[in-house]
Amino acid sequence: MNSPRPVDLSVIIPVLNEGPGIHDALSRVQALAGDRLLELIVVDGDPSGSTIQAIRGRFVKKLINEQGRARQMNAGAALASGPILLFLHADTLLPENAVQLILSAMEDARIVGGAFTLAIASKRAIFRITERYAALRTRVTGIPFGDQAIFLRREYFNKLGGYSDIPLMEDVELMKRIRKRGDRIAILPEKVLTSARRWEREGILYCTCRNLLLQILYSFGVSPTRLARWYRS
């Protein structure tokens, strides 16, 4: 008998209260596969599994895990079988050729992972400033954020010990460990499109300034636990 075809890429999506849009989001990701085999893993932080109950079809691995983006992503990674892990926010849209871009980038054995460039799904001009700031920050620091669709080699991710169990800044903390090791990541110029819903709900100026302040405080050593209280308030 022929052995099952190996997975090319595992896509891990941590969710909480994303039921209304999750099925469409997964269908969009699956449509990008082309002739590649994707493994979709949704990890629900709601004990009742409200988001995964909204998923139709059997093409998704579904898991309920203790709430917390780092914990959920680590749990999804533990289930993954693909050689490359893509950590994707439920409200982030990948470019049409995302799968091939990732696989092409990872053909370079010196690259341990990477991320895309950020774009925000809004026509408001102020978000173009936010996008430029995010691009400059990533280029200068070499540290992409989670909404840029971070991808990593699975073996490398496991060797690092995964995401640290912290309530905020888990993406930044992981990337700082990678940078400290002197390992290389690829920042792809192609853009992911992330939802503007949090900015619009909380107020664009407030949300932007709050996020910048949290980044500065974290860089000065303020604990993610304290920062998380301000982020959620």
Secondary structure, 3 states (H helix, E strand, C coil): CCCCCCCCEEEEEEECCCHHHHHHHHHHHHHCCCCCCEEEEEEECCCCCCCHHHCCCCCEEEEECCCCHHHHHHHHHHHCCCCEEEECCCCEECCCCHHHHHHHHCCCCCEEEEEEEEEEECCCCHHHHHHHHHHHHHHHHCCCCHHHCEEEEHHHHHHHCCCCCCCCCHHHHHHHHHHHHCCEEEEEEEEEEEECHHHHHHCHHHHHHHHHHHHHHHHCCCCHHHHHHHHHC
